[in-house]
Amino acid sequence: MKKLILLSAFLGSSLTFSTSLKADDFDISFDQWGDFRKCTSGKPTRVANPVFQLSDVPTGTVKIKFSLQDLDAKSYHHGGGSVKYTDQSVIETGAFKYKSPCPPRGIHTYEWTAKAYDDAGEIIAKAKTKKKYPQ
């Protein structure tokens, strides 16, 4: 019985102190991919980021790092970039460059992940948004 109580107390403590970031700590969205030629060859080109809308970015954020992942071809990384955060609600096109979506066959689902960093370089929040290409 003593072991069960100790195990229960340990598990309760572990769960209480264990924290993880949720994918919806703040919100990002974008309406259009941006101004680049339609690409379906499987050979993406470097293009300017789309316009991102931000909301509920946590206090203390000094930088947001964006990365794009093709959820239908997870081994291919499209890159992304970092943007200095100064309480803006919009990240304009041209803030960074990445490899455009360019599926070789059909429509793929792409996911942008944004990570908010504090001045110590620690991730304090994450956000994600998905969109299909071509639409």
Z-matrix of the N, CA and C atoms (Angstrom, degrees):
N
C 1 1.438
C 2 1.523 1 110.42
N 3 1.354 2 116.97 1 -41.08
C 4 1.454 3 121.73 2 179.53
C 5 1.524 4 110.92 3 -60.34
N 6 1.349 5 116.44 4 -41.58
C 7 1.461 6 121.23 5 179.96
C 8 1.526 7 110.50 6 -63.91
N 9 1.318 8 117.05 7 -40.15
C 10 1.452 9 121.50 8 -179.94
C 11 1.528 10 110.42 9 -64.50
N 12 1.304 11 118.39 10 -41.97
C 13 1.461 12 122.50 11 178.53
C 14 1.526 13 110.08 12 -64.88
N 15 1.340 14 117.05 13 -45.35
C 16 1.460 15 120.37 14 178.88
C 17 1.525 16 111.15 15 -62.79
N 18 1.330 17 117.65 16 -43.26
C 19 1.458 18 121.30 17 178.67
C 20 1.528 19 110.13 18 -62.75
N 21 1.307 20 116.40 19 -43.33
C 22 1.461 21 120.91 20 178.71
C 23 1.525 22 110.58 21 -62.39
N 24 1.307 23 117.56 22 -42.82
C 25 1.468 24 121.47 23 178.50
C 26 1.520 25 110.36 24 -65.03
N 27 1.337 26 117.61 25 -41.90
C 28 1.459 27 121.32 26 179.21
C 29 1.524 28 110.75 27 -62.73
N 30 1.329 29 116.52 28 -48.08
C 31 1.463 30 120.13 29 -179.70
C 32 1.517 31 110.98 30 -62.08
N 33 1.319 32 116.63 31 -41.43
C 34 1.468 33 120.04 32 177.80
C 35 1.512 34 111.13 33 -61.09
N 36 1.320 35 117.30 34 -42.53
C 37 1.459 36 121.30 35 178.82
C 38 1.515 37 110.63 36 -65.84
N 39 1.325 38 117.02 37 -43.08
C 40 1.455 39 120.53 38 -179.23
C 41 1.516 40 110.48 39 -60.52
N 42 1.307 41 116.08 40 -43.78
C 43 1.458 42 119.47 41 -178.32
C 44 1.519 43 111.10 42 -69.28
N 45 1.307 44 116.46 43 -35.28
C 46 1.459 45 119.92 44 -179.74
C 47 1.526 46 111.18 45 -65.76
N 48 1.319 47 117.44 46 -40.65
C 49 1.457 48 120.48 47 -175.66
C 50 1.522 49 113.38 48 -90.85
N 51 1.311 50 117.69 49 -10.63
C 52 1.456 51 121.00 50 179.77
C 53 1.526 52 109.26 51 -80.60
N 54 1.322 53 116.57 52 122.57
C 55 1.458 54 119.78 53 177.42
C 56 1.507 55 109.17 54 -127.03
N 57 1.302 56 115.42 55 150.97
C 58 1.451 57 120.17 56 175.40
C 59 1.517 58 108.45 57 -145.64
N 60 1.321 59 116.22 58 154.75
C 61 1.441 60 121.01 59 178.33
C 62 1.518 61 109.71 60 -78.45
N 63 1.309 62 115.64 61 139.81
C 64 1.451 63 120.71 62 175.04
C 65 1.521 64 108.08 63 -93.16
N 66 1.324 65 116.18 64 155.99
C 67 1.462 66 120.12 65 -179.70
C 68 1.523 67 111.78 66 -69.32
N 69 1.310 68 118.17 67 -13.64
C 70 1.455 69 120.11 68 -177.97
C 71 1.533 70 111.89 69 -117.14
N 72 1.329 71 117.30 70 40.52
C 73 1.458 72 121.09 71 177.92
C 74 1.527 73 111.24 72 -65.88
N 75 1.339 74 117.09 73 -32.38
C 76 1.458 75 122.83 74 170.31
C 77 1.523 76 106.54 75 -145.98
N 78 1.315 77 117.83 76 178.51
C 79 1.459 78 119.58 77 -173.64
C 80 1.520 79 111.89 78 -119.64
N 81 1.342 80 114.85 79 138.84
C 82 1.464 81 121.70 80 170.68
C 83 1.525 82 107.04 81 -130.04
N 84 1.318 83 115.61 82 150.51
C 85 1.455 84 120.60 83 174.62
C 86 1.520 85 108.63 84 -153.86
N 87 1.326 86 115.45 85 162.79
C 88 1.457 87 121.14 86 173.53
C 89 1.519 88 107.26 87 -151.10
N 90 1.331 89 116.42 88 146.24
C 91 1.463 90 120.93 89 -176.78
C 92 1.516 91 112.44 90 -89.92
N 93 1.328 92 116.83 91 -42.85
C 94 1.456 93 121.39 92 -176.21
C 95 1.519 94 109.72 93 -132.51
N 96 1.322 95 114.95 94 155.66
C 97 1.464 96 120.07 95 -179.63
C 98 1.515 97 112.57 96 -67.35
N 99 1.297 98 118.03 97 -27.50
C 100 1.455 99 120.34 98 -178.22
C 101 1.506 100 110.99 99 123.05
N 102 1.315 101 114.57 100 -172.81
C 103 1.459 102 120.90 101 -174.20
C 104 1.522 103 110.30 102 -98.71
N 105 1.345 104 116.38 103 84.53
C 106 1.456 105 120.79 104 172.97
C 107 1.521 106 108.68 105 -145.31
N 108 1.314 107 115.42 106 155.97
C 109 1.463 108 121.96 107 -178.03
C 110 1.528 109 109.84 108 -64.27
N 111 1.333 110 115.66 109 138.72
C 112 1.465 111 121.01 110 178.05
C 113 1.529 112 109.49 111 -52.10
N 114 1.318 113 116.50 112 135.17
C 115 1.458 114 121.56 113 -175.63
C 116 1.531 115 109.69 114 -129.73
N 117 1.323 116 116.37 115 120.41
C 118 1.466 117 121.64 116 176.49
C 119 1.533 118 111.44 117 -136.56
N 120 1.317 119 116.43 118 22.66
C 121 1.467 120 121.87 119 -176.81
C 122 1.529 121 113.46 120 -90.53
N 123 1.327 122 116.85 121 -12.82
C 124 1.462 123 120.02 122 -173.35
C 125 1.514 124 112.56 123 83.55
N 126 1.345 125 116.83 124 6.60
C 127 1.467 126 122.07 125 179.94
C 128 1.528 127 109.21 126 -122.85
N 129 1.335 128 116.52 127 83.79
C 130 1.465 129 119.47 128 -176.85
C 131 1.533 130 112.73 129 -67.18
N 132 1.319 131 115.11 130 159.05
C 133 1.460 132 121.84 131 175.49
C 134 1.517 133 108.80 132 -118.01
N 135 1.330 134 115.90 133 162.56
C 136 1.472 135 119.78 134 177.80
C 137 1.520 136 108.41 135 -78.15
N 138 1.329 137 115.18 136 128.03
C 139 1.460 138 121.46 137 -177.58
C 140 1.529 139 109.40 138 -136.68
N 141 1.317 140 115.05 139 165.09
C 142 1.464 141 121.12 140 176.86
C 143 1.528 142 109.85 141 -74.11
N 144 1.317 143 115.20 142 146.36
C 145 1.458 144 121.03 143 179.15
C 146 1.529 145 111.59 144 -60.28
N 147 1.336 146 116.95 145 154.32
C 148 1.457 147 119.38 146 172.50
C 149 1.537 148 109.65 147 -71.86
N 150 1.311 149 117.09 148 169.10
C 151 1.459 150 122.04 149 173.77
C 152 1.526 151 107.16 150 -75.45
N 153 1.331 152 116.63 151 123.68
C 154 1.465 153 121.98 152 178.04
C 155 1.523 154 110.09 153 -105.20
N 156 1.332 155 115.82 154 138.91
C 157 1.460 156 121.71 155 170.38
C 158 1.527 157 107.14 156 -101.57
N 159 1.326 158 116.21 157 135.64
C 160 1.457 159 122.48 158 -178.69
C 161 1.529 160 109.62 159 -118.32
N 162 1.321 161 116.16 160 145.37
C 163 1.463 162 120.10 161 171.21
C 164 1.522 163 109.29 162 -150.49
N 165 1.316 164 114.68 163 152.64
C 166 1.465 165 122.60 164 178.67
C 167 1.519 166 113.35 165 59.55
N 168 1.334 167 116.99 166 31.11
C 169 1.464 168 120.78 167 175.94
C 170 1.531 169 107.04 168 -66.73
N 171 1.323 170 118.14 169 130.69
C 172 1.465 171 119.81 170 -174.82
C 173 1.527 172 113.72 171 -67.10
N 174 1.304 173 114.81 172 147.30
C 175 1.459 174 121.80 173 173.59
C 176 1.523 175 108.62 174 -58.62
N 177 1.309 176 116.13 175 139.27
C 178 1.458 177 120.83 176 -179.54
C 179 1.514 178 113.16 177 98.90
N 180 1.335 179 117.78 178 -7.14
C 181 1.465 180 121.15 179 178.64
C 182 1.523 181 109.25 180 -71.34
N 183 1.333 182 116.38 181 130.19
C 184 1.469 183 121.35 182 177.39
C 185 1.525 184 111.55 183 -118.71
N 186 1.340 185 116.55 184 -17.11
C 187 1.465 186 121.13 185 -178.58
C 188 1.520 187 108.44 186 -150.33
N 189 1.344 188 115.19 187 144.44
C 190 1.460 189 120.35 188 172.90
C 191 1.522 190 107.51 189 -124.71
N 192 1.326 191 115.44 190 127.85
C 193 1.463 192 121.42 191 179.67
C 194 1.531 193 108.54 192 -107.22
N 195 1.342 194 115.95 193 125.55
C 196 1.457 195 123.16 194 -178.73
C 197 1.524 196 110.11 195 -105.44
N 198 1.337 197 116.95 196 141.94
C 199 1.466 198 121.01 197 173.09
C 200 1.526 199 108.47 198 -144.61
N 201 1.337 200 115.01 199 146.56
C 202 1.463 201 121.39 200 -178.00
C 203 1.519 202 109.74 201 -114.08
N 204 1.329 203 115.90 202 135.12
C 205 1.464 204 122.75 203 178.95
C 206 1.523 205 109.46 204 -128.81
N 207 1.329 206 116.93 205 132.57
C 208 1.459 207 122.66 206 172.60
C 209 1.528 208 106.22 207 -83.32
N 210 1.315 209 117.74 208 112.77
C 211 1.458 210 120.65 209 -176.78
C 212 1.526 211 112.83 210 -72.22
N 213 1.337 212 116.88 211 -13.98
C 214 1.461 213 120.80 212 177.66
C 215 1.529 214 112.31 213 -96.44
N 216 1.298 215 117.08 214 -8.37
C 217 1.478 216 123.04 215 176.56
C 218 1.522 217 106.77 216 -143.73
N 219 1.322 218 115.74 217 70.59
C 220 1.472 219 121.51 218 -170.68
C 221 1.525 220 114.72 219 -62.06
N 222 1.308 221 117.61 220 -20.10
C 223 1.463 222 119.03 221 -178.78
C 224 1.529 223 112.25 222 -79.51
N 225 1.336 224 116.90 223 -11.78
C 226 1.458 225 119.64 224 -179.83
C 227 1.524 226 109.67 225 -96.93
N 228 1.317 227 116.06 226 122.36
C 229 1.463 228 121.09 227 -178.88
C 230 1.522 229 109.52 228 -103.25
N 231 1.310 230 115.18 229 129.47
C 232 1.465 231 121.44 230 -177.62
C 233 1.522 232 113.24 231 -93.51
N 234 1.306 233 116.81 232 -2.65
C 235 1.458 234 119.68 233 178.93
C 236 1.513 235 112.30 234 77.59
N 237 1.313 236 114.85 235 -156.05
C 238 1.460 237 121.61 236 -176.97
C 239 1.504 238 109.09 237 164.60
N 240 1.312 239 116.14 238 -150.64
C 241 1.452 240 119.23 239 179.99
C 242 1.511 241 111.75 240 -172.10
N 243 1.325 242 115.09 241 171.23
C 244 1.461 243 122.34 242 179.85
C 245 1.517 244 110.54 243 -110.06
N 246 1.318 245 114.38 244 146.78
C 247 1.455 246 121.37 245 -179.69
C 248 1.526 247 108.64 246 -132.38
N 249 1.309 248 116.49 247 133.51
C 250 1.460 249 120.84 248 174.18
C 251 1.520 250 107.89 249 -65.90
N 252 1.328 251 116.96 250 132.87
C 253 1.459 252 120.70 251 -178.47
C 254 1.523 253 109.62 252 -105.45
N 255 1.335 254 115.05 253 124.66
C 256 1.470 255 121.43 254 179.58
C 257 1.523 256 110.05 255 -132.42
N 258 1.328 257 116.15 256 48.51
C 259 1.468 258 123.70 257 178.52
C 260 1.527 259 114.03 258 68.13
N 261 1.324 260 118.42 259 18.25
C 262 1.463 261 119.61 260 178.13
C 263 1.533 262 110.30 261 -77.82
N 264 1.326 263 115.97 262 152.41
C 265 1.464 264 120.79 263 178.37
C 266 1.527 265 111.29 264 -101.33
N 267 1.340 266 117.21 265 -5.05
C 268 1.456 267 121.99 266 -179.59
C 269 1.528 268 109.25 267 -134.02
N 270 1.326 269 115.76 268 135.50
C 271 1.470 270 121.83 269 169.95
C 272 1.525 271 104.72 270 -106.38
N 273 1.313 272 115.98 271 114.07
C 274 1.466 273 120.98 272 -175.79
C 275 1.526 274 111.37 273 -74.51
N 276 1.325 275 115.13 274 158.54
C 277 1.460 276 120.91 275 176.00
C 278 1.530 277 108.98 276 -61.20
N 279 1.316 278 116.02 277 146.57
C 280 1.455 279 120.86 278 179.89
C 281 1.517 280 114.17 279 89.79
N 282 1.323 281 118.29 280 2.48
C 283 1.468 282 120.45 281 177.65
C 284 1.527 283 110.90 282 -69.09
N 285 1.334 284 116.53 283 -27.80
C 286 1.461 285 122.29 284 175.34
C 287 1.521 286 108.20 285 -159.55
N 288 1.327 287 116.25 286 169.76
C 289 1.467 288 121.63 287 177.50
C 290 1.518 289 109.16 288 -118.38
N 291 1.323 290 114.95 289 151.53
C 292 1.462 291 122.50 290 179.59
C 293 1.524 292 107.89 291 -148.72
N 294 1.329 293 117.07 292 172.60
C 295 1.463 294 121.33 293 177.24
C 296 1.522 295 108.45 294 -84.97
N 297 1.322 296 115.95 295 122.97
C 298 1.470 297 122.55 296 -174.30
C 299 1.525 298 112.11 297 -59.31
N 300 1.330 299 116.63 298 158.05
C 301 1.460 300 118.53 299 168.56
C 302 1.521 301 108.07 300 -65.52
N 303 1.326 302 117.06 301 141.32
C 304 1.471 303 120.49 302 -176.67
C 305 1.525 304 110.10 303 -165.48
N 306 1.335 305 116.72 304 66.34
C 307 1.471 306 118.31 305 -176.86
C 308 1.527 307 112.11 306 -67.01
N 309 1.324 308 117.83 307 140.15
C 310 1.457 309 120.95 308 -179.22
C 311 1.532 310 113.06 309 -72.91
N 312 1.316 311 116.77 310 -26.27
C 313 1.466 312 120.85 311 179.89
C 314 1.518 313 109.50 312 -145.62
N 315 1.314 314 116.39 313 128.67
C 316 1.454 315 120.92 314 172.54
C 317 1.522 316 114.72 315 71.65
N 318 1.302 317 114.20 316 -160.96
C 319 1.458 318 122.50 317 -178.66
C 320 1.521 319 108.41 318 -103.02
N 321 1.334 320 116.31 319 133.52
C 322 1.466 321 121.76 320 176.27
C 323 1.517 322 109.63 321 -114.10
N 324 1.328 323 115.70 322 157.12
C 325 1.456 324 121.89 323 174.28
C 326 1.521 325 107.91 324 -101.21
N 327 1.327 326 115.47 325 129.05
C 328 1.462 327 122.19 326 -179.14
C 329 1.518 328 109.04 327 -115.61
N 330 1.328 329 115.02 328 145.27
C 331 1.459 330 119.91 329 -178.59
C 332 1.521 331 110.46 330 -127.87
N 333 1.334 332 115.30 331 122.95
C 334 1.460 333 121.08 332 170.75
C 335 1.520 334 108.29 333 -88.12
N 336 1.312 335 116.43 334 134.35
C 337 1.459 336 122.57 335 171.83
C 338 1.518 337 107.06 336 -116.52
N 339 1.312 338 115.97 337 133.43
C 340 1.458 339 121.81 338 176.30
C 341 1.524 340 107.71 339 -120.04
N 342 1.319 341 115.61 340 131.57
C 343 1.469 342 121.26 341 178.11
C 344 1.516 343 108.40 342 -117.63
N 345 1.328 344 115.69 343 128.07
C 346 1.462 345 121.81 344 178.22
C 347 1.532 346 108.49 345 -92.86
N 348 1.333 347 115.29 346 131.24
C 349 1.467 348 122.00 347 -179.44
C 350 1.520 349 110.39 348 -114.92
N 351 1.335 350 115.63 349 145.67
C 352 1.463 351 119.93 350 173.73
C 353 1.528 352 109.55 351 -92.57
N 354 1.329 353 117.02 352 -178.49
C 355 1.472 354 120.02 353 -176.08
C 356 1.521 355 113.54 354 -71.19
N 357 1.333 356 118.07 355 -9.71
C 358 1.465 357 121.41 356 174.72
C 359 1.533 358 110.95 357 -90.72
N 360 1.339 359 116.36 358 -0.89
C 361 1.457 360 120.16 359 -179.96
C 362 1.514 361 114.21 360 83.74
N 363 1.329 362 116.86 361 12.47
C 364 1.466 363 121.86 362 179.82
C 365 1.523 364 110.15 363 -91.79
N 366 1.331 365 116.59 364 141.87
C 367 1.467 366 121.08 365 174.27
C 368 1.522 367 107.79 366 -73.37
N 369 1.334 368 115.73 367 125.39
C 370 1.467 369 118.97 368 -179.85
C 371 1.527 370 112.81 369 -112.09
N 372 1.335 371 117.71 370 -12.13
C 373 1.463 372 120.47 371 178.06
C 374 1.525 373 109.55 372 -166.23
N 375 1.333 374 115.37 373 160.25
C 376 1.461 375 122.23 374 176.61
C 377 1.522 376 109.83 375 -133.80
N 378 1.324 377 114.71 376 155.76
C 379 1.463 378 121.07 377 172.94
C 380 1.521 379 108.17 378 -145.48
N 381 1.327 380 116.52 379 152.38
C 382 1.460 381 121.50 380 179.04
C 383 1.515 382 109.82 381 -139.86
N 384 1.329 383 114.26 382 151.01
C 385 1.457 384 121.26 383 173.35
C 386 1.518 385 108.53 384 -148.23
N 387 1.337 386 116.61 385 144.73
C 388 1.467 387 121.68 386 -177.10
C 389 1.529 388 109.42 387 -120.35
N 390 1.343 389 114.49 388 151.53
C 391 1.456 390 120.79 389 174.42
C 392 1.524 391 107.91 390 -156.82
N 393 1.302 392 116.09 391 147.03
C 394 1.469 393 121.58 392 178.08
C 395 1.526 394 109.88 393 -86.66
N 396 1.342 395 115.43 394 151.54
C 397 1.462 396 121.61 395 174.53
C 398 1.517 397 109.04 396 -146.42
N 399 1.342 398 118.86 397 137.79
C 400 1.455 399 124.55 398 -11.42
C 401 1.525 400 110.76 399 -69.88
N 402 1.312 401 114.88 400 156.71
C 403 1.474 402 120.30 401 -177.36
C 404 1.505 403 110.93 402 -92.32
